[in-house]
Amino acid sequence: MEPMTFDPVVGDIGAQVVQLGISSLEAGEHAQLSITGLAPAGADEVSMQAVTAFHEDAAALLQVHRAAQEELVRTGTTFTQISQTYTDADRSAADAVILSALPMSNPWASE
């Protein structure tokens, strides 16, 4: 049977992934203004259609970017939560072992 433990560094990695996702979300918000604010090159119909198509594609790309970064944040949060759950379980088990080793809490110690 394999022991069920997590390396404590997983919690740190999870926190870094969350921070990366948040930073990328902020960058996407900043990029939205510059990408969707493009002015047409001229007053002709082709320029208007081109800028409209560019805005639509940019909005779709930013939406995909946002979804990907939100998934990174959820994944990092899950890593952190799982790591904390294992740490809490390990701590509880260690406390139980320590308490059972103490003479006052061990009923068989006096025998």
SESE-572768 format. One line per field, with one value per atom (N, C-alpha, C, O): residue number from 1; residue in one letter; y negated, x negated, z negated. Coordinates in steps of 0.2 Angstrom, whole numbers, plus 5000, padded with zeros to 4 digits. Example, Ala and Ser with C-alpha at 12.3 -4.5 7.8 and 13.67 -1.06 7.14 Angstrom:
// residues 2
doro	c(1 | 1 | 1 | 1 | 2 | 2 | 2 | 2)
marse	c(A | A | A | A | S | S | S | S)
py	c(5028 | 5022 | 5016 | 5017 | 5011 | 5005 | 5000 | 4994)
px	c(4934 | 4938 | 4934 | 4929 | 4936 | 4932 | 4936 | 4933)
pz	c(4961 | 4961 | 4961 | 4958 | 4965 | 4964 | 4961 | 4960)
***
This chain:
// residues 111
doro	c(1 | 1 | 1 | 1 | 2 | 2 | 2 | 2 | 3 | 3 | 3 | 3 | 4 | 4 | 4 | 4 | 5 | 5 | 5 | 5 | 6 | 6 | 6 | 6 | 7 | 7 | 7 | 7 | 8 | 8 | 8 | 8 | 9 | 9 | 9 | 9 | 10 | 10 | 10 | 10 | 11 | 11 | 11 | 11 | 12 | 12 | 12 | 12 | 13 | 13 | 13 | 13 | 14 | 14 | 14 | 14 | 15 | 15 | 15 | 15 | 16 | 16 | 16 | 16 | 17 | 17 | 17 | 17 | 18 | 18 | 18 | 18 | 19 | 19 | 19 | 19 | 20 | 20 | 20 | 20 | 21 | 21 | 21 | 21 | 22 | 22 | 22 | 22 | 23 | 23 | 23 | 23 | 24 | 24 | 24 | 24 | 25 | 25 | 25 | 25 | 26 | 26 | 26 | 26 | 27 | 27 | 27 | 27 | 28 | 28 | 28 | 28 | 29 | 29 | 29 | 29 | 30 | 30 | 30 | 30 | 31 | 31 | 31 | 31 | 32 | 32 | 32 | 32 | 33 | 33 | 33 | 33 | 34 | 34 | 34 | 34 | 35 | 35 | 35 | 35 | 36 | 36 | 36 | 36 | 37 | 37 | 37 | 37 | 38 | 38 | 38 | 38 | 39 | 39 | 39 | 39 | 40 | 40 | 40 | 40 | 41 | 41 | 41 | 41 | 42 | 42 | 42 | 42 | 43 | 43 | 43 | 43 | 44 | 44 | 44 | 44 | 45 | 45 | 45 | 45 | 46 | 46 | 46 | 46 | 47 | 47 | 47 | 47 | 48 | 48 | 48 | 48 | 49 | 49 | 49 | 49 | 50 | 50 | 50 | 50 | 51 | 51 | 51 | 51 | 52 | 52 | 52 | 52 | 53 | 53 | 53 | 53 | 54 | 54 | 54 | 54 | 55 | 55 | 55 | 55 | 56 | 56 | 56 | 56 | 57 | 57 | 57 | 57 | 58 | 58 | 58 | 58 | 59 | 59 | 59 | 59 | 60 | 60 | 60 | 60 | 61 | 61 | 61 | 61 | 62 | 62 | 62 | 62 | 63 | 63 | 63 | 63 | 64 | 64 | 64 | 64 | 65 | 65 | 65 | 65 | 66 | 66 | 66 | 66 | 67 | 67 | 67 | 67 | 68 | 68 | 68 | 68 | 69 | 69 | 69 | 69 | 70 | 70 | 70 | 70 | 71 | 71 | 71 | 71 | 72 | 72 | 72 | 72 | 73 | 73 | 73 | 73 | 74 | 74 | 74 | 74 | 75 | 75 | 75 | 75 | 76 | 76 | 76 | 76 | 77 | 77 | 77 | 77 | 78 | 78 | 78 | 78 | 79 | 79 | 79 | 79 | 80 | 80 | 80 | 80 | 81 | 81 | 81 | 81 | 82 | 82 | 82 | 82 | 83 | 83 | 83 | 83 | 84 | 84 | 84 | 84 | 85 | 85 | 85 | 85 | 86 | 86 | 86 | 86 | 87 | 87 | 87 | 87 | 88 | 88 | 88 | 88 | 89 | 89 | 89 | 89 | 90 | 90 | 90 | 90 | 91 | 91 | 91 | 91 | 92 | 92 | 92 | 92 | 93 | 93 | 93 | 93 | 94 | 94 | 94 | 94 | 95 | 95 | 95 | 95 | 96 | 96 | 96 | 96 | 97 | 97 | 97 | 97 | 98 | 98 | 98 | 98 | 99 | 99 | 99 | 99 | 100 | 100 | 100 | 100 | 101 | 101 | 101 | 101 | 102 | 102 | 102 | 102 | 103 | 103 | 103 | 103 | 104 | 104 | 104 | 104 | 105 | 105 | 105 | 105 | 106 | 106 | 106 | 106 | 107 | 107 | 107 | 107 | 108 | 108 | 108 | 108 | 109 | 109 | 109 | 109 | 110 | 110 | 110 | 110 | 111 | 111 | 111 | 111)
marse	c(M | M | M | M | E | E | E | E | P | P | P | P | M | M | M | M | T | T | T | T | F | F | F | F | D | D | D | D | P | P | P | P | V | V | V | V | V | V | V | V | G | G | G | G | D | D | D | D | I | I | I | I | G | G | G | G | A | A | A | A | Q | Q | Q | Q | V | V | V | V | V | V | V | V | Q | Q | Q | Q | L | L | L | L | G | G | G | G | I | I | I | I | S | S | S | S | S | S | S | S | L | L | L | L | E | E | E | E | A | A | A | A | G | G | G | G | E | E | E | E | H | H | H | H | A | A | A | A | Q | Q | Q | Q | L | L | L | L | S | S | S | S | I | I | I | I | T | T | T | T | G | G | G | G | L | L | L | L | A | A | A | A | P | P | P | P | A | A | A | A | G | G | G | G | A | A | A | A | D | D | D | D | E | E | E | E | V | V | V | V | S | S | S | S | M | M | M | M | Q | Q | Q | Q | A | A | A | A | V | V | V | V | T | T | T | T | A | A | A | A | F | F | F | F | H | H | H | H | E | E | E | E | D | D | D | D | A | A | A | A | A | A | A | A | A | A | A | A | L | L | L | L | L | L | L | L | Q | Q | Q | Q | V | V | V | V | H | H | H | H | R | R | R | R | A | A | A | A | A | A | A | A | Q | Q | Q | Q | E | E | E | E | E | E | E | E | L | L | L | L | V | V | V | V | R | R | R | R | T | T | T | T | G | G | G | G | T | T | T | T | T | T | T | T | F | F | F | F | T | T | T | T | Q | Q | Q | Q | I | I | I | I | S | S | S | S | Q | Q | Q | Q | T | T | T | T | Y | Y | Y | Y | T | T | T | T | D | D | D | D | A | A | A | A | D | D | D | D | R | R | R | R | S | S | S | S | A | A | A | A | A | A | A | A | D | D | D | D | A | A | A | A | V | V | V | V | I | I | I | I | L | L | L | L | S | S | S | S | A | A | A | A | L | L | L | L | P | P | P | P | M | M | M | M | S | S | S | S | N | N | N | N | P | P | P | P | W | W | W | W | A | A | A | A | S | S | S | S | E | E | E | E)
py	c(5006 | 5000 | 4994 | 4993 | 4989 | 4983 | 4978 | 4977 | 4974 | 4969 | 4963 | 4962 | 4960 | 4955 | 4948 | 4945 | 4946 | 4939 | 4935 | 4937 | 4928 | 4923 | 4920 | 4918 | 4918 | 4914 | 4907 | 4905 | 4904 | 4898 | 4892 | 4887 | 4894 | 4889 | 4888 | 4883 | 4893 | 4892 | 4886 | 4883 | 4885 | 4879 | 4872 | 4868 | 4872 | 4866 | 4866 | 4860 | 4871 | 4871 | 4869 | 4865 | 4871 | 4869 | 4862 | 4859 | 4859 | 4852 | 4848 | 4843 | 4850 | 4847 | 4847 | 4843 | 4853 | 4854 | 4849 | 4846 | 4848 | 4843 | 4836 | 4833 | 4835 | 4828 | 4827 | 4821 | 4832 | 4831 | 4830 | 4826 | 4834 | 4833 | 4826 | 4823 | 4824 | 4817 | 4812 | 4807 | 4812 | 4807 | 4808 | 4802 | 4813 | 4814 | 4811 | 4808 | 4812 | 4809 | 4801 | 4798 | 4799 | 4791 | 4789 | 4784 | 4793 | 4791 | 4791 | 4787 | 4796 | 4797 | 4791 | 4788 | 4789 | 4783 | 4777 | 4772 | 4776 | 4770 | 4771 | 4765 | 4777 | 4777 | 4776 | 4774 | 4777 | 4776 | 4769 | 4768 | 4764 | 4757 | 4756 | 4753 | 4758 | 4757 | 4761 | 4759 | 4767 | 4771 | 4769 | 4769 | 4768 | 4766 | 4759 | 4757 | 4755 | 4748 | 4746 | 4740 | 4750 | 4749 | 4745 | 4746 | 4740 | 4735 | 4738 | 4741 | 4737 | 4739 | 4735 | 4729 | 4738 | 4735 | 4730 | 4725 | 4730 | 4725 | 4725 | 4728 | 4720 | 4719 | 4724 | 4724 | 4728 | 4732 | 4739 | 4740 | 4742 | 4748 | 4753 | 4757 | 4755 | 4760 | 4759 | 4764 | 4753 | 4752 | 4753 | 4755 | 4751 | 4752 | 4759 | 4761 | 4763 | 4770 | 4774 | 4778 | 4771 | 4774 | 4773 | 4778 | 4767 | 4765 | 4769 | 4771 | 4770 | 4773 | 4781 | 4783 | 4784 | 4791 | 4791 | 4796 | 4787 | 4787 | 4786 | 4790 | 4782 | 4781 | 4788 | 4790 | 4791 | 4797 | 4802 | 4806 | 4803 | 4808 | 4807 | 4811 | 4801 | 4799 | 4800 | 4803 | 4799 | 4800 | 4808 | 4810 | 4812 | 4819 | 4822 | 4826 | 4819 | 4821 | 4819 | 4823 | 4813 | 4811 | 4815 | 4817 | 4817 | 4822 | 4829 | 4831 | 4831 | 4838 | 4837 | 4841 | 4831 | 4830 | 4830 | 4833 | 4826 | 4825 | 4832 | 4834 | 4836 | 4843 | 4847 | 4851 | 4847 | 4851 | 4849 | 4853 | 4842 | 4839 | 4841 | 4842 | 4841 | 4843 | 4850 | 4852 | 4854 | 4861 | 4862 | 4866 | 4858 | 4859 | 4857 | 4860 | 4851 | 4849 | 4855 | 4857 | 4858 | 4864 | 4870 | 4873 | 4871 | 4877 | 4875 | 4880 | 4869 | 4867 | 4868 | 4870 | 4865 | 4865 | 4873 | 4874 | 4877 | 4884 | 4887 | 4891 | 4886 | 4888 | 4886 | 4890 | 4880 | 4877 | 4880 | 4882 | 4881 | 4884 | 4892 | 4894 | 4895 | 4902 | 4903 | 4907 | 4899 | 4899 | 4897 | 4900 | 4892 | 4891 | 4896 | 4898 | 4900 | 4905 | 4911 | 4914 | 4913 | 4918 | 4915 | 4919 | 4909 | 4906 | 4907 | 4909 | 4905 | 4905 | 4913 | 4914 | 4917 | 4924 | 4927 | 4931 | 4925 | 4927 | 4925 | 4928 | 4918 | 4915 | 4918 | 4919 | 4920 | 4923 | 4930 | 4932 | 4934 | 4940 | 4940 | 4944 | 4935 | 4934 | 4932 | 4935 | 4928 | 4926 | 4932 | 4933 | 4936 | 4942 | 4947 | 4950 | 4948 | 4952 | 4949 | 4953 | 4943 | 4940 | 4940 | 4942 | 4939 | 4940 | 4947 | 4948 | 4952 | 4959 | 4961 | 4966 | 4958 | 4959 | 4956 | 4959 | 4951 | 4948 | 4953 | 4956 | 4954 | 4959 | 4957 | 4962 | 4951 | 4949 | 4951 | 4953 | 4951 | 4953 | 4960 | 4962 | 4964 | 4970 | 4975 | 4976 | 4978 | 4983 | 4989 | 4992 | 4991 | 4997 | 4995 | 4999 | 4989 | 4986 | 4989 | 4990 | 4989 | 4991 | 4998 | 5001 | 5002 | 5010 | 5012 | 5018)
px	c(4996 | 5000 | 4996 | 4991 | 4997 | 4993 | 4996 | 5002 | 4991 | 4993 | 4996 | 4994 | 5001 | 5005 | 5002 | 5005 | 4997 | 4994 | 4993 | 4992 | 4992 | 4991 | 4985 | 4984 | 4981 | 4975 | 4977 | 4981 | 4975 | 4977 | 4976 | 4979 | 4971 | 4970 | 4976 | 4976 | 4980 | 4986 | 4991 | 4993 | 4991 | 4995 | 4992 | 4995 | 4985 | 4982 | 4982 | 4983 | 4982 | 4983 | 4990 | 4991 | 4995 | 5002 | 5003 | 5006 | 5000 | 5000 | 4997 | 4999 | 4991 | 4988 | 4992 | 4992 | 4995 | 5000 | 5006 | 5008 | 5008 | 5014 | 5011 | 5015 | 5006 | 5003 | 5002 | 5003 | 4999 | 4998 | 5005 | 5005 | 5010 | 5016 | 5019 | 5022 | 5018 | 5021 | 5017 | 5020 | 5011 | 5007 | 5008 | 5009 | 5010 | 5012 | 5019 | 5020 | 5023 | 5030 | 5029 | 5033 | 5025 | 5024 | 5021 | 5023 | 5016 | 5013 | 5018 | 5018 | 5023 | 5028 | 5033 | 5035 | 5034 | 5039 | 5035 | 5038 | 5029 | 5025 | 5025 | 5025 | 5024 | 5023 | 5030 | 5030 | 5035 | 5042 | 5043 | 5045 | 5040 | 5041 | 5037 | 5040 | 5031 | 5027 | 5029 | 5029 | 5032 | 5034 | 5041 | 5041 | 5045 | 5052 | 5053 | 5058 | 5048 | 5049 | 5045 | 5044 | 5044 | 5041 | 5045 | 5051 | 5042 | 5046 | 5045 | 5040 | 5050 | 5049 | 5044 | 5043 | 5041 | 5035 | 5038 | 5034 | 5044 | 5047 | 5054 | 5057 | 5057 | 5065 | 5068 | 5075 | 5065 | 5068 | 5071 | 5070 | 5076 | 5079 | 5075 | 5076 | 5070 | 5065 | 5061 | 5061 | 5059 | 5056 | 5061 | 5059 | 5067 | 5072 | 5073 | 5074 | 5074 | 5075 | 5069 | 5070 | 5063 | 5057 | 5056 | 5055 | 5058 | 5057 | 5063 | 5062 | 5069 | 5074 | 5072 | 5073 | 5069 | 5067 | 5061 | 5061 | 5057 | 5051 | 5054 | 5052 | 5059 | 5062 | 5065 | 5065 | 5069 | 5072 | 5067 | 5068 | 5062 | 5057 | 5053 | 5052 | 5052 | 5048 | 5053 | 5050 | 5059 | 5064 | 5064 | 5064 | 5064 | 5065 | 5058 | 5059 | 5053 | 5046 | 5046 | 5043 | 5048 | 5047 | 5052 | 5050 | 5058 | 5062 | 5059 | 5059 | 5056 | 5052 | 5046 | 5045 | 5043 | 5037 | 5040 | 5037 | 5045 | 5048 | 5050 | 5049 | 5054 | 5056 | 5050 | 5050 | 5044 | 5038 | 5035 | 5033 | 5035 | 5032 | 5036 | 5033 | 5043 | 5047 | 5046 | 5047 | 5045 | 5044 | 5037 | 5037 | 5032 | 5026 | 5027 | 5024 | 5031 | 5032 | 5036 | 5034 | 5041 | 5044 | 5040 | 5040 | 5035 | 5031 | 5026 | 5025 | 5023 | 5018 | 5022 | 5019 | 5028 | 5032 | 5033 | 5032 | 5034 | 5036 | 5029 | 5029 | 5023 | 5017 | 5016 | 5014 | 5017 | 5016 | 5021 | 5019 | 5027 | 5032 | 5030 | 5031 | 5028 | 5027 | 5020 | 5020 | 5015 | 5009 | 5011 | 5008 | 5016 | 5017 | 5021 | 5020 | 5025 | 5029 | 5024 | 5025 | 5020 | 5015 | 5010 | 5009 | 5009 | 5005 | 5009 | 5006 | 5015 | 5019 | 5020 | 5020 | 5021 | 5022 | 5015 | 5015 | 5010 | 5003 | 5002 | 4999 | 5004 | 5003 | 5007 | 5005 | 5013 | 5018 | 5015 | 5015 | 5013 | 5010 | 5004 | 5003 | 5000 | 4994 | 4995 | 4992 | 5000 | 5003 | 5005 | 5004 | 5009 | 5012 | 5006 | 5006 | 5001 | 4995 | 4992 | 4990 | 4991 | 4987 | 4991 | 4988 | 4997 | 5001 | 5002 | 5002 | 5002 | 5002 | 4996 | 4995 | 4990 | 4984 | 4983 | 4978 | 4986 | 4986 | 4988 | 4994 | 4985 | 4987 | 4994 | 4997 | 4995 | 5002 | 5008 | 5013 | 5007 | 5012 | 5012 | 5017 | 5007 | 5007 | 5008 | 5005 | 5014 | 5016 | 5012 | 5012 | 5008 | 5004 | 4997 | 4993 | 4995 | 4989 | 4987 | 4981 | 4992 | 4991 | 4990 | 4988 | 4992 | 4991 | 4984 | 4983)
pz	c(5000 | 5000 | 5000 | 4996 | 5004 | 5005 | 5000 | 4999 | 4997 | 4992 | 4996 | 5002 | 4993 | 4997 | 4994 | 4989 | 4997 | 4994 | 5000 | 5006 | 4999 | 5004 | 5002 | 4996 | 5007 | 5005 | 5004 | 5007 | 4998 | 4996 | 5002 | 5002 | 5006 | 5011 | 5016 | 5020 | 5016 | 5021 | 5019 | 5023 | 5012 | 5010 | 5013 | 5015 | 5013 | 5015 | 5023 | 5025 | 5026 | 5034 | 5035 | 5040 | 5031 | 5032 | 5032 | 5036 | 5026 | 5025 | 5031 | 5033 | 5034 | 5039 | 5046 | 5049 | 5047 | 5053 | 5052 | 5057 | 5046 | 5045 | 5047 | 5050 | 5044 | 5045 | 5053 | 5055 | 5056 | 5063 | 5067 | 5071 | 5065 | 5068 | 5067 | 5072 | 5061 | 5059 | 5063 | 5066 | 5064 | 5067 | 5075 | 5078 | 5077 | 5085 | 5086 | 5091 | 5081 | 5082 | 5082 | 5086 | 5078 | 5078 | 5084 | 5087 | 5087 | 5093 | 5099 | 5103 | 5099 | 5104 | 5103 | 5109 | 5097 | 5097 | 5099 | 5103 | 5098 | 5101 | 5108 | 5112 | 5111 | 5118 | 5122 | 5128 | 5118 | 5122 | 5124 | 5130 | 5120 | 5123 | 5129 | 5134 | 5129 | 5135 | 5141 | 5147 | 5140 | 5146 | 5149 | 5155 | 5144 | 5147 | 5148 | 5151 | 5147 | 5149 | 5155 | 5156 | 5159 | 5166 | 5170 | 5171 | 5173 | 5178 | 5185 | 5186 | 5189 | 5196 | 5200 | 5198 | 5205 | 5208 | 5213 | 5214 | 5215 | 5219 | 5218 | 5214 | 5222 | 5222 | 5226 | 5227 | 5230 | 5235 | 5232 | 5226 | 5236 | 5233 | 5231 | 5226 | 5235 | 5234 | 5227 | 5223 | 5226 | 5219 | 5213 | 5208 | 5214 | 5209 | 5208 | 5202 | 5213 | 5213 | 5209 | 5205 | 5211 | 5209 | 5201 | 5197 | 5199 | 5192 | 5188 | 5182 | 5191 | 5187 | 5187 | 5181 | 5192 | 5191 | 5186 | 5182 | 5186 | 5181 | 5174 | 5170 | 5173 | 5166 | 5164 | 5158 | 5169 | 5167 | 5165 | 5160 | 5170 | 5168 | 5162 | 5158 | 5160 | 5154 | 5148 | 5143 | 5149 | 5143 | 5142 | 5136 | 5147 | 5146 | 5143 | 5139 | 5146 | 5143 | 5135 | 5131 | 5134 | 5127 | 5122 | 5116 | 5125 | 5121 | 5120 | 5114 | 5125 | 5124 | 5119 | 5115 | 5120 | 5115 | 5108 | 5103 | 5107 | 5100 | 5097 | 5092 | 5101 | 5099 | 5097 | 5092 | 5101 | 5100 | 5093 | 5089 | 5092 | 5086 | 5080 | 5074 | 5081 | 5075 | 5073 | 5067 | 5078 | 5077 | 5073 | 5069 | 5075 | 5071 | 5064 | 5059 | 5063 | 5056 | 5052 | 5046 | 5055 | 5052 | 5051 | 5045 | 5055 | 5054 | 5049 | 5045 | 5049 | 5043 | 5036 | 5032 | 5036 | 5030 | 5028 | 5022 | 5032 | 5031 | 5028 | 5023 | 5031 | 5029 | 5022 | 5017 | 5020 | 5013 | 5008 | 5003 | 5010 | 5006 | 5004 | 4999 | 5009 | 5009 | 5004 | 4999 | 5005 | 5001 | 4994 | 4989 | 4993 | 4986 | 4983 | 4977 | 4986 | 4984 | 4981 | 4976 | 4986 | 4984 | 4978 | 4973 | 4978 | 4972 | 4966 | 4960 | 4966 | 4960 | 4957 | 4951 | 4962 | 4960 | 4957 | 4952 | 4960 | 4958 | 4951 | 4946 | 4950 | 4943 | 4938 | 4932 | 4940 | 4935 | 4933 | 4927 | 4938 | 4937 | 4932 | 4928 | 4934 | 4930 | 4922 | 4918 | 4922 | 4915 | 4911 | 4905 | 4914 | 4911 | 4909 | 4904 | 4913 | 4912 | 4906 | 4901 | 4905 | 4900 | 4893 | 4888 | 4894 | 4888 | 4885 | 4879 | 4890 | 4887 | 4884 | 4880 | 4886 | 4883 | 4876 | 4873 | 4874 | 4868 | 4862 | 4863 | 4857 | 4852 | 4849 | 4847 | 4848 | 4845 | 4849 | 4847 | 4856 | 4860 | 4863 | 4866 | 4861 | 4863 | 4857 | 4852 | 4858 | 4852 | 4851 | 4845 | 4856 | 4855 | 4853 | 4852 | 4852 | 4850 | 4843 | 4841 | 4838 | 4831 | 4830 | 4825 | 4835 | 4834 | 4835 | 4835)
***
